[in-house]
Amino acid sequence: MRWKLFGALSGALFCLLLALSVPAATPATSGLDGNFDEAQVAPYTLPAPLILQDGRPVTSAKMWQKERRPELLKLFRESIFGVSPPAPTHMRFVVTDNDGQALDGLATRRQITLYLDGRDQGPQMHVLLYLPNGVAAAPVFVGLNFHGNQSIDPDPAIALTTTWLTDYQSPGIVKHHATAASRGQDAAECPLRQILAAGYGVATFAPGDLYPDGDGMIAESIHPYYGTQSAAPDHWGAIATWAWGLSRVYDYLATDRQVDAKRVIVFGHSRYGKAALWAGASDPRFAMVISNDSGEGGAKLYRRNFGETIRVMNTYWFAPRFNSYASREQDLPIDAHELIALVAPRPVYIATATQDLWGDPKGQFLAARAADPVYRLLGTDGMGVSDMPPPDTPVLSTIGFHNRTGAHEITTYDWAQYIRFADLHLHRPVVK
């Protein structure tokens, strides 16, 4: 049955019909790992995003905001991401570099140290920010980088990141630390000049500032400082830690007069796409959310046994309780469509790639589509399509989507769509 046939139904009734349209998963097939055969995808039933836990349908925007949204946030914290500490109360910001003629005059470059407890010797974040010259108050894309701030551009003035870094496929990272050879090695993943020319800024930081992205690194993270109990079922994992850090970057950006704090866009690729989704879901100050190839734990449906499954995921990314749902995904009280729905009514873009079967492109499309009723209840056009579009055919409704031809990566094609999407929904910046 085509999606548009449900247009006249209420959001709550739509969700009930959606849940009933797919039979429940069978234990014999629901836990398959690395399945790439659509014929082997087990039937499943998605939880209804517009039905409260007590069984009442959500029939208004007020009910969503006051009752269902807090309920879903609590479920995601308890079951998947963990409970993060509140924002610091004594954080301070120190601008250590401020060059108004960076990149041949195209941008203003700032490097900022965020002292999370206000003390010089306490936990810190090191943020790299580029703002387009000629824009009075610029919208900004905020996201993590994989190999340190210096990896996003060969600009020699960028300070080398000093925290632990993953050295996966990175000759410029030696024994998990950045060398000069890593400068600009990931520039293709963050085309600064393309983004700045469109009137947008970019802010980024390395994951190791908060939680080094590797097994057994919790002692090197900020967790010991906060004294949280790693064995607690709802202990915050690395994804939640990085998402918490994205919100701390927002805290700084809101103080910068050259930034439009009402148009800050959180983005991420792969595991950092998971963090971007959770940051955008839990922090409504972000005006837009972009998830590139986020897969399982991000925009991919858990109940759809295609590609990666919970059983084979990195456990340090999530709360300890999450792993208990391995091979019984149908028992999770929530699924990825509800994570996407938590961004509503703000624009969200879910991007996949045709060769990224581990991340299940179809499962990400289905999750985005199943978030549509919430977006429509809140007065937007939702996803706007019922069928998965062909590759390289962007959907630019309030729920955006594309399935790029190619592999698991973030490319200039992806960025071109994200800029178009931001121009459309947040209004194109005026570049003098």
C-alpha angles and dihedrals in degrees: 000000000000119000095236092062088071094054094106095050123095117259093248095050090046091056092050091052091047091052092049094047094075120051119235119275120263117229092228093067107017095085100052113138122215096005111166098171116099089204088064095053106116122225114262142179120226119218110250111250093204098052118089119225089253089058099255117135118239105237104167142039088246092057090049094050098040102035118010101039094053089045092054093045090054092050093050091048094048098040108031122005105025133230114296124205119254122267114287115265099208102040117144134187128221120189105214097176130028117172116169094190102052122147093023093312096309095113150016112241121206129179114197133187114212110205099202097199096025095252124115091226096044128092114307142191124206112211127192114204130185119186125188114248113233095040114102095205113007129204110236136212110218123196148133124265127218104222108026136287092284091060096069096066138007091237100139093212093069109106115240112252109246101193126095113287134189110254095201108145090343118122089179091064111076119190088346095304130107122253129188088262089070094064109124095353092132096039092119089062092054109031096195098184092050091051096043093047088058090056099258130123128218128219122184145164138184120259092230090071086074110011122359108232100243142086116277095017100117092107088059093050130085090259096095089054090056093044095224118162110248092200093058110112091234097041110144114257130210093274091056090044093054090045089052087052092052087058090051089055088052088053089060096041090055088064096049112095093205090061126080099224090194091062106049112140122201115210139169145169126227110329089004088053086061089052092048092053092049092045091051093045095050100036113052092188089084106092096204139013127213122190116187116193092331095156122170112016088024128052098335119104110250094207093057106086098212122121119337120021134191092259094067100038126111104269096206090066093068145037114284091246091062094071090058087073093062110130090004101069090145088072094060108113090219139030139201096273088065091051088055090045090057088070091060134155089018117087116268128186123203115192129184138170130234095234095044094092091150086065093047105229092200092050090054092049091049091050091051091047092050089055089060097092092059092049091049092048087055092053105262132118090251115202098334096208133075101197129056106261122234117267116288092018107120123209108212102185119122085282101051125197143172138168106210121205106249145040139321100295142096114253142180087262090059091048092050089057093046091052091048090049093050091046090053100045104029098031121255114277116248109239114198 
